[in-house]
Amino acid sequence: MEPISETLTSPSSSLPTLPFDLISEILYRLPVKLLLQLQCVCKSWKSLISDPNFAKKHLRKSTPRHHLMIKQTKFSFPNSLKKKYGTPSGVCSYDGILCFVASKGSFVLWNPSI
């Protein structure tokens, strides 16, 4: 049986390593708090994480991209709503609930399904 110190200092097989480009791509996607901790892993990671170019690329990759789609549809409001609120404008919707600005400047929420 080998002494423990020899086993720890001379490993029988080396660990596989990832290319540095792949490591940096992974690091770009991690949260900042974790990156601050990972600076302690090795000098090359500390150098990469503290590089201003890394910070710029990390910000670009971590900033959510919002996609906006606008669709215009002809819509007829019931006469009962027109009589009560006037001709509506500024219509928007969320989960089937419509929000519009009434002619008197007030906001109105309307669920057309009820």
C-alpha positions in Angstrom: 0.0 0.0 0.0 1.4 3.4 -1.0 1.7 6.2 1.6 -1.0 8.9 1.2 1.5 11.7 0.5 2.8 9.9 -2.6 -0.7 9.3 -3.9 -1.6 13.0 -3.6 1.6 14.4 -5.1 1.9 12.0 -8.0 -1.6 11.3 -9.6 -1.7 8.1 -11.7 -3.7 9.9 -14.5 -4.0 13.5 -15.4 -7.4 15.2 -15.6 -8.7 16.2 -19.0 -8.5 19.9 -19.7 -10.9 22.1 -21.6 -9.6 24.6 -24.2 -9.3 28.1 -22.7 -11.7 29.5 -25.3 -14.4 27.1 -24.2 -13.7 28.0 -20.5 -14.0 31.7 -21.3 -17.3 31.1 -23.1 -18.7 29.3 -20.1 -17.5 32.1 -17.7 -19.2 34.8 -19.9 -22.5 33.2 -19.0 -22.1 33.0 -15.2 -23.4 35.5 -12.6 -21.1 38.2 -11.4 -21.1 36.9 -7.8 -19.8 33.5 -8.9 -17.2 35.1 -11.2 -15.8 37.0 -8.2 -15.4 33.7 -6.4 -13.9 32.0 -9.4 -11.1 34.5 -9.6 -9.4 32.4 -6.9 -9.3 29.2 -9.0 -6.1 30.1 -10.9 -4.0 33.0 -12.2 -5.3 32.7 -15.8 -8.9 32.8 -14.6 -8.2 35.8 -12.4 -6.5 37.5 -15.3 -9.4 36.8 -17.7 -12.2 37.8 -15.2 -10.4 41.1 -14.3 -9.8 42.1 -18.0 -12.1 45.0 -19.1 -12.8 43.3 -22.4 -14.1 40.3 -20.5 -16.4 42.6 -18.5 -17.8 44.2 -21.8 -18.4 40.8 -23.4 -20.0 39.4 -20.1 -22.4 42.4 -20.0 -23.4 41.8 -23.7 -24.0 38.1 -23.1 -25.8 38.5 -19.8 -28.1 41.4 -20.8 -31.5 40.0 -21.7 -32.6 40.7 -25.3 -36.3 41.7 -25.5 -38.1 41.0 -28.7 -41.1 43.2 -29.6 -43.8 42.3 -32.0 -46.5 44.8 -32.8 -49.7 43.7 -34.6 -52.4 46.1 -35.6 -55.9 44.7 -35.7 -59.1 46.4 -36.5 -61.3 46.2 -33.4 -64.8 47.5 -32.7 -65.7 48.5 -29.2 -69.3 47.8 -28.1 -71.6 50.8 -28.2 -72.1 50.6 -24.4 -68.4 51.3 -23.8 -68.4 54.1 -26.4 -71.3 55.8 -24.7 -69.8 55.5 -21.2 -66.2 56.3 -22.1 -66.2 58.0 -25.5 -64.0 56.8 -28.3 -61.1 54.8 -26.8 -57.5 55.2 -27.8 -54.1 53.8 -26.9 -55.3 50.2 -26.7 -52.9 47.6 -25.4 -53.5 44.1 -24.0 -52.1 41.6 -21.6 -53.4 38.0 -21.3 -56.7 39.0 -23.0 -57.4 42.1 -20.8 -57.5 45.3 -22.8 -56.4 48.6 -21.4 -57.3 51.8 -23.2 -57.4 55.5 -22.6 -60.9 56.9 -22.5 -61.7 60.3 -24.1 -61.8 61.9 -20.6 -58.2 60.8 -19.9 -59.0 57.9 -17.6 -57.7 54.4 -18.1 -60.1 51.6 -18.6 -59.5 47.8 -18.2 -61.9 45.6 -20.2 -62.2 41.8 -20.4 -64.0 41.3 -23.7 -64.7 37.6 -22.9 -67.2 38.5 -20.1 
